[in-house]
């Protein structure tokens, strides 16, 4: 590059932050424009009255390659969940644990009558087959037929009980799709990643991740501007122009569109950007300090697809910094944004939005059903997040139809998990892809 190129990044989520950092590190004059007051996109944390509420159920998989490359994990001061889960149903609970991580849970896992010995052996075989999985191999083009998670597991001989009562709620939390109609490629990659490094949250909440990335953008010489909403992006042969809500325009040698999928489609006109959404509602609660869910740092999974939540997370047990010293913080996540009444193999039904009070009552009833030996009258709803677009829908075959960084015409590029797959890994990887494409094209 003979002169310093000017690049604008539209959107301050994980993809935009990673793109801005690598662009600045590559010698470009970079400004990131974010419409909200802070960067982070979908990865945010609200702090109130000594509690930390992440925006919906979010965890970090430390074994993601992009996470290890882009973040200082030690500085995030991670708090780790215990692998496995407590599987809950009316009147009883059972434990499924990773014996490599918790040898003391081996007896409870072996005595779990809900999981057959054959299922245990199939899990071990699958882990052996998928260990060290490369995401480029999983999501690449040279692949056998892509199928749903459900079909993938059935074809490998897993029992109905294991699929319906463990995998469905567990992957309901990961893909927001309890029906297991999501691509099996997501299952393969996340299964291997979880086996390699588990799940965790930063002690200061998930927003510590974009905060660290923002610092790295500034350290590389990039600029971050918040409260700036971009309303249009246009181009000629060599120049891109963005217009903002205050009707000002800015010219650049390149623009990276790193917004959410609906906004990216509107700004670029690309029909290949997926906008079919998976949503959820996460509600946070305080419990009386003496209340013990007896799950440690494991998630509690709802084995039945009923009116209760898909899963419950013991936040303060895993990360004590999420609550005051004398408080217990948990959350319950319901799939679908409106919630309504769930039914077999469906996320929601039509109708008016379920109120926060009704969701809290459903959670209380579910807990009392799973823990018949105690009452949950002290359950106090603290905060509710309704997230209509938490992920884009990922049915089998979708990865062959996703756009890439260079798909917009002219000096406009894309960065977002919708160019790879819906995840923190996908978002961060896409940011690096976009930056490399811009730097390569501008250097010619």
For each residue, the residues with C-beta under 8 A, 3 or more apart:
1: 4 5 27 439 442 443
2:
3:
4: 1 27 28 29
5: 1 27 28 29 253 254 442
6: 28 29 251 252 253 254
7: 23 28 29 30 31 252 253 254 255 256 438
8: 30 31 32 33 240 242 250 252 254 255 256
9: 12 16 19 20 23 30 31 32 33 255 256 258 415
10: 16 33 230 233 242 255 256 257 258 259 267
11: 15 16 32 33 34 41 257 258 259 260 263 264 415 416
12: 9 16 17 32 33 34 36 38 39 40 41 210 214 224 226 258
13: 16 17 39 40 41 42 43 210 258 259 260 416 427
14: 17 18 40 41 43 209 210 213 424 427 428 431
15: 11 18 19 41 258 415 416 417 427 428 430 431 434
16: 9 10 11 12 13 19 20 32 34 39 41 256 258 259 415 431
17: 12 13 14 20 21 32 39 210 213 214 216 217 431
18: 14 15 21 22 66 70 213 415 427 428 430 431 432 435
19: 9 15 16 22 23 256 258 415 430 431 432 434 435 438
20: 9 16 17 23 24 30 32 217 222 224 256 431 435
21: 17 18 24 25 70 213 216 217 220 222 431 435
22: 18 19 25 26 431 432 435 436 439
23: 7 9 19 20 26 28 30 222 256 435 438 439
24: 20 21 27 28 30 217 220 221 222
25: 21 22 220
26: 22 23 435 439
27: 1 4 5 24 439
28: 4 5 6 7 23 24 438 439 442
29: 4 5 6 7
30: 7 8 9 20 23 24 217 221 222 223
31: 7 8 9 222 223 224 225
32: 8 9 11 12 16 17 20 39 217 222 223 224 225
33: 8 9 10 11 12 225 228 230 242 244
34: 11 12 16 38 39 224 225 226 227 228
35: 226 227 228 229 230 245
36: 12 39 40 226 227
37: 226 227
38: 12 34 44 207 210 226
39: 12 13 16 17 32 34 36 210 211 213 214 224 226
40: 12 13 14 36 43 44 207 209 210 211
41: 11 12 13 14 15 16 44 210 260
42: 13 55 56 260 387 390
43: 13 14 40 55 58 206 207 209 210 424
44: 38 40 41 54 55 206 207 210
45: 52 53 54 55 204 205 206 207 208
46: 52 53 55 383
47: 51 52 53 205
48: 51 53 382 383
49: 324
50: 323 324 327
51: 47 48 284 286 322 323 324 327 329 382 383
52: 45 46 47 204 205 315 319 321 322 323
53: 45 46 47 48 284 331 382 383 385
54: 44 45 57 58 201 205 206 207
55: 42 43 44 45 46 58 206 385 387
56: 42 280 282 333 385 387 390
57: 54 173 280 282 311 313 331 333
58: 43 54 55 201 206
59: 81 199 200 201 206
60: 64 67 76 78 199 200 201 202 206 209 424
61: 64 67 190 193 194 197 198 199 424 425
62: 67 68 73 78 197 198 200
63: 67 68 193 194 196 197 198
64: 60 61 67 68 193 197 423 424 425 428
65: 68 69 135 425 429
66: 18 69 70 424 425 428 429 432
67: 60 61 62 63 64 70 71 73 424 425 428
68: 62 63 64 65 71 73
69: 65 66 428 432
70: 18 21 66 67 213 216 428 432
71: 67 68 76 209 212 213
72: 75 76 212
73: 62 67 68 76 78
74: 77
75: 72 212
76: 60 71 72 73 202 203 204 208 209 212
77: 74 202 203 204
78: 60 62 73 200 201 202 203
79: 200 201 202 203 318 319 320 321
80: 198 199 200 297 318
81: 59 198 199 200 201 297 298 299 318
82: 97 98 101 102 198 296 297 298 318
83: 97 98 101 102 194 198 199 298
84: 95 96 97 98 101 102 105 109 298
85: 95 96 166 170 298 299 300 301 311
86: 93 94 95 293 294 295 298 299 300 301
87: 93 94 95 96 112 114 165 166 301 303
88: 92 93 300 301 302 303 312 366 370
89: 92 93 165 302 303 304 370
90: 304 369 370 372
91: 369 372
92: 88 89 370
93: 86 87 88 89 294 295 300 370 371
94: 86 87 108 112 113 114 115
95: 84 85 86 87 105 108 109 112 298
96: 84 85 87 109 112 115 166
97: 82 83 84 101 102 105 106 108 109 298
98: 82 83 84 101 102 195
99: 102 103 105 106 109
100:
101: 82 83 84 97 98 198
102: 82 83 84 97 98 99 105 106
103: 99 106
104:
105: 84 95 97 99 102 108 109
106: 97 99 102 103 109 110
107: 110 111
108: 94 95 97 105 111 112
109: 84 95 96 97 99 105 106 112 115 120
110: 106 107
111: 107 108
112: 87 94 95 96 108 109 115
113: 94
114: 87 94 161 162 165 166 303
115: 94 96 109 112 119 120 161 162 166
116: 119 120 159 161 162
117: 120 121
118: 121 122 157 159
119: 115 116 122 123 158 159 161 162
120: 109 115 116 117 123 124
121: 117 118 124 125
122: 118 119 125 126 156 157 158
123: 119 120 126 127
124: 120 121 127 128
125: 121 122 128 129
126: 122 123 129 130 156 191
127: 123 124 130 131 191 192 195
128: 124 125 131
129: 125 126
130: 126 127 133 188 191 192 195
131: 127 128 192 195 196
132: 192 196
133: 130 137 138 188 189 192 193
134: 137 138
135: 65 138 139 189 425 429
136: 139 140
137: 133 134 140 143
138: 133 134 135 143 185 188 189
139: 135 136 185 189 399 420 421
140: 136 137 143
141: 400
142:
143: 137 138 140 146 185
144:
145:
146: 143 183 184 185 396 397 399 400
147: 151 152 155 183 184 396
148: 151 152 180 181 182 183 184 395 396
149: 152 153 167 171 175 180 181 182 183 184 186 187
150: 153 154 163 179 180 181
151: 147 148 154 155 184
152: 147 148 149 155 156 184 187 188
153: 149 150 156 158 162 163 167 180 187
154: 150 151 157 158 163
155: 147 151 152
156: 122 126 152 153
157: 118 122 154
158: 119 122 153 154 162 163 167
159: 116 118 119 162 163
160: 163 164
161: 114 115 116 119 164 165 166
162: 114 115 116 119 153 158 159 165 166 167
163: 150 153 154 158 159 160 166 167 168 180
164: 160 161 167 168 303
165: 87 89 114 161 162 168 169 301 303 304
166: 85 87 96 114 115 161 162 163 169 170 301 303
167: 149 153 158 162 163 164 170 171 180
168: 163 164 165 171 172 178 179 180 305
169: 165 166 172 173 178 301 302 303 310 311
170: 85 166 167 173 174 299 301 311
171: 149 167 168 174 175 177 178 180 182 187
172: 168 169 175 176 177 178 310 311 335
173: 57 169 170 176 299 301 310 311 333
174: 170 171 186 190
175: 149 171 172 182 186 278 391 394
176: 172 173 278 279 280 335 347 390 391
177: 171 172 180 181 182 278 335 347 393 394
178: 168 169 171 172 305 310 335 345 347
179: 150 168 345 346 347
180: 148 149 150 153 163 167 168 171 177
181: 148 149 150 177 395
182: 148 149 171 175 177 186 187 393 394 395
183: 146 147 148 149 186 187 394 395 396 397 398 399
184: 146 147 148 149 151 152 187 188 396
185: 138 139 143 146 188 189 399 421
186: 149 174 175 182 183 189 190 394 421 422 423
187: 149 152 153 171 182 183 184 190 191
188: 130 133 138 152 184 185 191 192
189: 133 135 138 139 185 186 192 193 421 425
190: 61 174 186 187 193 194 423
191: 126 127 130 187 188 194 195
192: 127 130 131 132 133 188 189 195 196
193: 61 63 64 133 189 190 196 197 425
194: 61 63 83 190 191 197 198 199
195: 98 127 130 131 191 192
196: 63 131 132 192 193
197: 61 62 63 64 193 194
198: 61 62 63 80 81 82 83 101 194
199: 59 60 61 80 81 83 194
200: 59 60 62 78 79 80 81
201: 54 58 59 60 78 79 81 205 206 315 318 319 322
202: 60 76 77 78 79 205 206 208 209
203: 76 77 78 79 208 319 321
204: 45 52 76 77 207 208 321
205: 45 47 52 54 201 202 208 322
206: 43 44 45 54 55 58 59 60 201 202 209
207: 38 40 43 44 45 54 204 210 211
208: 45 76 202 203 204 205 211 212
209: 14 40 43 60 71 76 202 206 212 213 424
210: 12 13 14 17 38 39 40 41 43 44 207 213 214
211: 39 40 207 208 214 215
212: 71 72 75 76 208 209 215 216
213: 14 17 18 21 39 70 71 209 210 216 217
214: 12 17 39 210 211 217 218 224
215: 211 212 218 219
216: 17 21 70 212 213 219 220
217: 17 20 21 24 30 32 213 214 220 222 224
218: 214 215 221 222 223 224
219: 215 216
220: 21 24 25 216 217
221: 24 30 218
222: 20 21 23 24 30 31 32 217 218
223: 30 31 32 218
224: 12 20 31 32 34 39 214 217 218
225: 31 32 33 34 228
226: 12 34 35 36 37 38 39
227: 34 35 36 37
228: 33 34 35 225 244 245
229: 35 244 245
230: 10 33 35 233 242 243 244 245 259 267
231: 243 244 245
232: 242 243 267
233: 10 230 240 241 242 243 255 257 267 268 412
234: 240 241 243
235: 239 240 241 255 409 410 411 412
236: 239 410
237: 410
238: 253 410 411
239: 235 236 251 252 253 411
240: 8 233 234 235 251 252 253 254 255 410 411 412
241: 233 234 235 249 250 251 252
242: 8 10 33 230 232 233 249 250 252 255
243: 230 231 232 233 234 247 248 249
244: 33 228 229 230 231 247 248 249 250
245: 35 228 229 230 231
246:
247: 243 244
248: 243 244
249: 241 242 243 244
250: 8 241 242 244
251: 6 239 240 241
252: 6 7 8 239 240 241 242 255 411
253: 5 6 7 238 239 240 411 442
254: 5 6 7 8 240 411 412 413 438 441 442
255: 7 8 9 10 233 235 240 242 252 411 412 413
256: 7 8 9 10 16 19 20 23 412 413 414 415 434 435 438
257: 10 11 233 264 267 268 408 412 413 414 415 416
258: 9 10 11 12 13 15 16 19 264 414 415 416 431 434
259: 10 11 13 16 230 263 264 267 416
260: 11 13 41 42 263 264 389 416
261: 264 265 273 274 275 389 392 416 418
262: 265 266 275 389
263: 11 259 260 266 267
264: 11 257 258 259 260 261 267 268 270 273 414 416 418
265: 261 262 268 269 270 271 273 275
266: 262 263 269
267: 10 230 232 233 257 259 263 264
268: 233 257 264 265 273 407 408 412 414
269: 265 266
270: 264 265 273 403 407 408 414
271: 265
272: 401 402 403 407
273: 261 264 265 268 270 403 414 416 418
274: 261 392 393 398 402 418
275: 261 262 265 392
276: 392 393
277: 388 389 390 391 392 393
278: 175 176 177 335 347 389 390 391 392 393
279: 176 335 336 337 386 387 388 389 390
280: 56 57 176 333 334 335 336 337 387 390
281: 333 334 336 337 339 354 359 384 385 386 387
282: 56 57 331 332 333 334 384 385 387
283: 331 332 333 334 356 359 360 363 381 383 384 385
284: 51 53 315 329 330 331 381 382 383 384
285: 329 330 331 332 360 363 379 380 381 382
286: 51 323 327 328 329 379 380 382
287: 291 327 328 329 330 376 378 379 380
288: 291 328 378
289: 326 327 328
290:
291: 287 288 328 374 376 378
292:
293: 86 300 312 314 317 330 371
294: 86 93
295: 86 93 298 299 300 314 317
296: 82 314 317
297: 80 81 82 314 317 318
298: 81 82 83 84 85 86 95 97 295 314
299: 81 85 86 170 173 295 311 312 313 314
300: 85 86 88 93 293 295 311 312 313 314 370
301: 85 86 87 88 165 166 169 170 173 310 311
302: 88 89 169 305 306 308 309 310 311 312 366
303: 87 88 89 114 164 165 166 169
304: 89 90 165 308
305: 168 178 302 342 343 344 345
306: 302 342 366
307: 341 342 362 365 366
308: 302 304 332 362 363 365 366 369
309: 302 312 332 333 334 362 363 366
310: 169 172 173 178 301 302 333 334 335
311: 57 85 169 170 172 173 299 300 301 302 332 333
312: 88 293 299 300 302 309 330 331 332 333 363 367
313: 57 299 300 318 330 331 332 333
314: 293 295 296 297 298 299 300 317 318 330
315: 52 201 284 318 319 322 323 329 330 331
316: 319 320 322 323 327 328 329 330
317: 293 295 296 297 314 320 328
318: 79 80 81 82 201 297 313 314 315
319: 52 79 201 203 315 316 322
320: 79 316 317 323 325
321: 52 79 203 204
322: 51 52 201 205 315 316 319 329
323: 50 51 52 286 315 316 320 327 328 329
324: 49 50 51 327
325: 320
326: 289
327: 50 51 286 287 289 316 323 324
328: 286 287 288 289 291 316 317 323
329: 51 284 285 286 287 315 316 322 323 382
330: 284 285 287 293 312 313 314 315 316
331: 53 57 282 283 284 285 312 313 315
332: 282 283 285 308 309 311 312 313 359 363 366
333: 56 57 173 280 281 282 283 309 310 311 312 313
334: 280 281 282 283 309 310 339 342 354 359 362
335: 172 176 177 178 278 279 280 310 342 347 348
336: 279 280 281 339 340 342 347 348
337: 279 280 281 348 353 386 387 388
338: 348 351 352 353 354
339: 281 334 336 342 348 353 354 359
340: 336 348 349 350 351 354
341: 307 349
342: 305 306 307 334 335 336 339 346 347 348 349
343: 305 346 349
344: 305
345: 178 179 305
346: 179 342 343 349
347: 176 177 178 179 278 335 336 342
348: 335 336 337 338 339 340 342
349: 340 341 342 343 346
350: 340
351: 338 340
352: 338
353: 337 338 339 386
354: 281 334 338 339 340 358 359
355: 358 359
356: 283 359 360 381 384
357: 360 361 381
358: 354 355 361 362
359: 281 283 332 334 339 354 355 356 362 363 381 384
360: 283 285 356 357 363 364 379 381
361: 357 358 364 365
362: 307 308 309 334 358 359 365 366
363: 283 285 308 309 312 332 359 360 366 367 379
364: 360 361 367 368 376 377 379
365: 307 308 361 362 368 369
366: 88 302 306 307 308 309 332 362 363 369 370
367: 312 363 364 370 371 376 379
368: 364 365 371 372 374 375 376
369: 90 91 308 365 366 372
370: 88 89 90 92 93 300 366 367
371: 93 293 367 368 374 376
372: 90 91 368 369
373:
374: 291 368 371
375: 368
376: 287 291 364 367 368 371 379
377: 364
378: 287 288 291
379: 285 286 287 360 363 364 367 376
380: 285 286 287
381: 283 284 285 356 357 359 360 384
382: 48 51 53 284 285 286 329
383: 46 48 51 53 283 284
384: 281 282 283 284 356 359 381
385: 53 55 56 281 282 283
386: 279 281 337 353
387: 42 55 56 279 280 281 282 337 390
388: 277 279 337
389: 260 261 262 277 278 279 392
390: 42 56 176 277 278 279 280 387
391: 175 176 277 278 394 422
392: 261 274 275 276 277 278 389 417 418 422
393: 177 182 274 276 277 278 398
394: 175 177 182 183 186 391 398 399 421 422
395: 148 181 182 183 398
396: 146 147 148 183 184
397: 146 183 400 401
398: 183 274 393 394 395 401 402
399: 139 146 183 185 394 402 421
400: 141 146 397
401: 272 397 398
402: 272 274 398 399 418 419 420
403: 270 272 273 407 414 418 419
404: 407 414 419 433
405: 413 414 415 419 430 433 434 437
406: 413 414 437 441
407: 268 270 272 403 404 414
408: 257 268 270 412 413 414
409: 235 412
410: 235 236 237 238 240
411: 235 238 239 240 252 253 254 255 441
412: 233 235 240 254 255 256 257 268 408 409
413: 254 255 256 257 405 406 408 434 437 438
414: 256 257 258 264 268 270 273 403 404 405 406 407 408 418 419 430 434
415: 9 11 15 16 18 19 256 257 258 405 419 430 431 433 434 435
416: 11 13 15 257 258 259 260 261 264 273 419 427 430
417: 15 392 420 421 422 423 426 427 430
418: 261 264 273 274 392 402 403 414 422 430
419: 402 403 404 405 414 415 416 426 430 433 434
420: 139 402 417 423 425 426 427 429 430 433
421: 139 185 186 189 394 399 417 425 426
422: 186 391 392 394 417 418 426
423: 64 186 190 417 420 426 427
424: 14 43 60 61 64 66 67 209 427 428
425: 61 64 65 66 67 135 189 193 420 421 428 429
426: 417 419 420 421 422 423 429 430
427: 13 14 15 18 416 417 420 423 424 430 431
428: 14 15 18 64 66 67 69 70 424 425 431 432
429: 65 66 135 420 425 426 432 433
430: 15 18 19 405 414 415 416 417 418 419 420 426 427 433 434
431: 14 15 16 17 18 19 20 21 22 258 415 427 428 434 435
432: 18 19 22 66 69 70 428 429 435 436
433: 404 405 415 419 420 429 430 436 437
434: 15 19 256 258 405 413 414 415 419 430 431 437 438
435: 18 19 20 21 22 23 26 256 415 431 432 438 439
436: 22 432 433 439 440
437: 405 406 413 433 434 440 441
438: 7 19 23 28 254 256 413 434 435 441 442
439: 1 22 23 26 27 28 435 436 442 443
440: 436 437 443 444
441: 254 406 411 437 438 444
442: 1 5 28 253 254 438 439
443: 1 439 440
444: 440 441
